[in-house]
Amino acid sequence: VSTQSTGKKLVKKLAKSFEAFLASDGLIKQIPRVLGPGLNKAGKIPTSLSHTESMEEKVETVKKTIKIQMKKVLCLSVAVGNVNMQNDELLANIMLAVNFLVS
């Protein structure tokens, strides 16, 4: 029992250590079995990365994406900016995205 509890704590610590995760198409199918629901609960489900995609471009795409959780079941990703934008530009984009979703 303590080994299972320790494993859950390590997955939780891993999820807190990173903003996002990428995984290859083949590996992404094994993640729920290996890591259990830990990443899912933390909202850090890995993004699929195929062997034909550029890792740099995929990382940039993930950086530009936010997730809005709806009713704890559905997840909606909306790009609102990038890491080089000023806070006021990001705030304006976020407000536009939220207003669009609630309208």
C-alpha positions in Angstrom: 0.0 0.0 0.0 2.8 2.4 0.9 4.5 1.8 -2.5 1.2 2.7 -4.3 0.8 5.9 -2.2 4.4 6.9 -2.9 3.8 6.4 -6.6 0.8 8.7 -6.5 2.8 11.3 -4.6 5.6 11.1 -7.2 3.1 11.5 -10.1 1.6 14.5 -8.3 5.0 16.0 -7.8 5.9 15.4 -11.5 2.6 17.1 -12.6 3.4 20.1 -10.4 6.9 20.4 -11.8 5.9 21.1 -15.4 3.4 23.3 -17.2 2.7 20.7 -19.9 3.8 17.3 -21.3 4.4 16.0 -24.7 4.4 12.3 -25.6 4.9 10.3 -28.8 1.9 8.7 -30.4 3.0 5.2 -29.3 3.8 6.2 -25.7 0.7 8.3 -25.1 -1.5 5.2 -25.1 0.5 3.7 -22.2 0.5 6.8 -20.0 -2.8 6.2 -18.2 -1.8 2.6 -17.4 1.7 3.6 -16.1 0.9 6.9 -14.3 -2.7 6.3 -13.5 -5.1 9.2 -13.2 -2.6 11.5 -11.6 -1.8 13.6 -14.6 -5.5 13.7 -15.6 -6.5 15.0 -12.2 -3.9 17.7 -12.4 -5.1 18.7 -15.8 -1.8 17.8 -17.4 -2.8 15.2 -20.0 0.1 15.0 -22.4 -0.2 16.4 -25.9 0.5 13.9 -28.7 3.6 14.5 -30.8 4.0 12.5 -34.0 7.4 11.6 -35.4 6.7 14.0 -38.4 6.0 17.0 -36.2 8.6 19.6 -35.2 9.1 19.4 -31.4 9.9 23.2 -31.3 6.7 24.1 -33.2 4.7 21.8 -30.9 6.2 23.4 -27.8 5.3 26.8 -29.1 1.7 25.7 -29.9 1.3 24.3 -26.3 2.7 27.6 -24.9 0.1 29.5 -26.8 -2.8 27.3 -25.7 -4.9 27.6 -22.6 -7.5 25.0 -21.3 -10.8 26.0 -20.0 -12.5 23.3 -17.9 -16.2 23.0 -18.3 -18.3 20.9 -15.9 -15.2 18.8 -15.0 -15.7 16.7 -18.1 -15.0 18.7 -21.2 -11.8 20.6 -22.0 -11.6 23.4 -24.5 -8.3 24.9 -25.7 -8.1 28.5 -26.8 -4.9 30.3 -28.0 -4.9 33.7 -26.4 -1.3 34.8 -26.9 2.3 33.9 -26.5 5.0 34.2 -23.8 6.5 37.4 -25.5 3.2 39.4 -25.2 2.7 42.1 -22.6 0.3 41.6 -19.7 -2.2 44.1 -21.0 -2.2 42.4 -24.5 -2.8 39.0 -22.8 -5.5 40.4 -20.6 -7.3 41.8 -23.6 -7.1 38.5 -25.5 -8.3 36.5 -22.5 -11.3 38.8 -22.0 -12.2 38.4 -25.7 -11.9 34.6 -25.4 -14.0 34.5 -22.2 -16.7 36.9 -23.6 -16.9 34.8 -26.8 -17.4 31.6 -24.8 -20.1 32.9 -22.5 -22.0 34.6 -25.3 
